[in-house]
C-alpha cells in the first residue's frame, strides 16, 4: 500500500491511518469469522488461522471452547506441520488433514506443554477442538472433512 504525500509529511496522521488499517485487517480475520466444517454428520463452526501470525497465536490464552467450535489452521503448502501447547491452558485434540480433506492422524495435547505433536504424513490443514471431542463423536483417521478452504 502506498501513502499519499500528506501522510509522509505528517507522521501522526500516517501512524493513525496505519493503525486504522491494521485494526480493520485484524477484525476481518478475527474470532467473529467462522467457517462451517462437517465431518460426516458432525458440524463445527471454526475460526481460521491462515496467516503466520494467526497460526502462531492459535488458541493461546483461551480458557473456554464450546464443543462445536475449534480452530482450523490453513497452510500454504502441505508439510509435516507440528504443534505444541505453550501458553494454551485448554486441553485440545488435533486432527491433521491432508490436501484432499482426509484426516491423516489425530492427537490429544496437554495444556501448557512444549511437547511436539506432528502428523504422520504431509498435511495442509490442522483442526483443533476441545480435547476428546473427536473421540466422543466417533471421528477417526481417514474421515473426510467437508467445507475446507482451498
C-alpha positions in Angstrom: 0.0 0.0 0.0 1.3 3.5 -0.8 0.7 6.6 1.3 -0.1 9.9 -0.2 2.4 12.8 0.3 0.3 14.3 3.0 0.8 11.2 5.2 4.6 11.3 4.6 4.8 14.9 5.9 2.5 14.3 8.9 3.8 11.2 10.8 0.9 11.4 13.3 -1.7 11.1 10.5 0.3 8.3 8.8 0.5 6.4 12.1 -3.2 6.8 12.8 -4.0 5.7 9.3 -1.8 2.6 9.6 -3.3 1.7 12.9 -6.8 2.0 11.5 -5.8 -0.3 8.6 -4.3 -2.9 11.0 -7.3 -2.8 13.2 -9.6 -3.4 10.2 -7.5 -6.3 9.0 -7.4 -7.9 12.4 -11.1 -7.5 12.8 -11.8 -9.0 9.3 -9.8 -12.2 10.3 -10.8 -12.2 13.9 -12.7 -14.7 16.0 -16.0 -13.4 14.7 -15.2 -15.0 11.4 -16.4 -18.6 11.5 -16.2 -21.3 8.9 -18.7 -24.2 8.9 -17.0 -27.6 8.6 -18.6 -31.1 8.5 -17.1 -34.4 9.4 -19.8 -36.9 8.5 -22.9 -35.9 10.4 -20.9 -33.7 12.8 -20.8 -29.9 12.4 -18.2 -27.5 13.7 -18.0 -23.7 13.5 -14.3 -22.9 13.4 -12.1 -19.8 13.5 -9.5 -19.6 10.7 -5.8 -19.3 11.3 -4.5 -18.7 7.8 -1.6 -16.3 8.3 1.7 -17.0 10.0 0.7 -14.6 12.8 -2.7 -16.2 13.3 -1.2 -19.7 13.2 1.5 -18.7 15.8 -1.2 -17.3 18.1 -3.7 -20.1 17.7 -5.8 -20.7 20.8 -3.2 -19.3 23.3 -4.7 -17.8 26.4 -8.2 -19.2 25.7 -10.0 -20.6 28.8 -13.1 -21.9 27.1 -14.0 -23.6 23.8 -17.6 -24.8 23.0 -18.0 -28.4 21.9 -18.9 -27.5 18.4 -16.1 -24.9 17.9 -12.5 -25.1 17.1 -9.7 -23.5 15.1 -8.7 -24.5 11.6 -5.0 -23.9 10.7 -4.5 -23.5 6.9 -1.1 -23.8 5.4 0.1 -22.6 2.0 1.9 -25.9 1.3 1.5 -29.5 2.6 4.2 -30.4 5.1 4.7 -32.1 8.4 3.4 -29.1 10.4 4.0 -29.7 14.2 2.1 -28.1 17.1 2.7 -27.5 20.8 0.6 -26.1 23.6 2.8 -23.4 25.1 0.6 -20.8 26.8 -2.5 -22.7 25.9 -4.5 -23.5 29.1 -7.1 -25.7 27.4 -6.5 -29.5 26.7 -7.1 -29.9 23.0 -7.4 -32.6 20.4 -6.0 -32.1 16.9 -6.8 -33.6 13.5 -4.1 -33.4 10.9 -5.8 -33.2 7.5 -4.3 -33.8 4.1 -4.8 -31.8 0.9 -7.8 -34.0 -0.1 -9.6 -33.3 3.2 -9.0 -36.7 4.8 -7.9 -36.9 8.4 -4.4 -38.3 8.4 -4.0 -38.6 12.1 -5.3 -37.5 15.5 -3.6 -36.5 18.7 -4.5 -35.3 22.2 -2.5 -32.3 23.5 -2.0 -31.4 27.1 -2.1 -27.8 28.3 0.9 -25.6 28.7 3.5 -28.1 27.3 6.2 -27.9 24.7 5.7 -31.5 23.6 5.6 -31.5 19.7 2.6 -33.2 18.1 3.4 -33.9 14.4 1.4 -35.6 11.7 2.4 -38.9 10.2 2.4 -37.5 6.7 2.3 -34.2 4.9 -0.8 -32.2 5.7 -2.3 -28.9 4.6 -4.7 -28.3 7.5 -5.0 -28.9 11.2 -8.2 -28.7 13.2 -8.0 -28.1 17.0 -11.1 -28.8 19.1 -11.9 -29.4 22.8 -10.0 -32.5 24.0 -11.9 -35.7 23.5 -14.4 -34.2 21.0 -13.3 -36.3 18.1 -13.4 -39.5 20.2 -16.9 -38.6 21.6 -18.2 -38.2 18.1 -16.6 -41.3 16.7 -14.3 -39.3 14.3 -11.3 -41.3 13.3 -8.4 -41.1 10.8 -9.5 -41.3 7.1 -12.7 -39.4 7.8 -13.5 -36.8 5.2 -13.7 -33.1 6.3 -16.0 -31.0 4.1 -16.0 -27.2 3.8 -12.3 -26.7 3.9 -11.0 -23.5 2.1 -8.9 -24.2 -0.9 
